[in-house]
C-alpha cells in the first residue's frame, strides 16, 4: 500500500492547466460572439 504524494502535485498541475484551457475557451467564445 504505497500512497504517492506526487499524485497530488500532478493533480494540482492538471487542475491549473485545465483552468487555463477553460479560460482560453471562454475568451475564444467571447471573441466569436
N, C-alpha and C positions, 0 to 999 in steps of 0.2 A: 504494500500500500504506500506508494510514493506520490506525494502531492507536490507538483512543481510550481513554485511561486512565479516562474517565468510565464506561466499561462496567464496570470493576472495582468502582467505587463503587456503581453500580446493582446489581451482583450482591450486594455486601455488604448493601445495604439490603434487597434481596429476601430474602436468607437470614435476616436479622433478623426481617423481617415473617413469613416462613414459620415460623420457630421460635416466634414469639409465637402464631400461629394454631394451630400444633400443640399448644402448651401449653394454650391455651384449650379445644381439643377434648378433650384428655386430662382436664382438670378437669371438663368437661361430662359426659364418660362416667363419671367417678368419682361425680359427683352422681347420675346416673341409676342407677348400681349401688348 
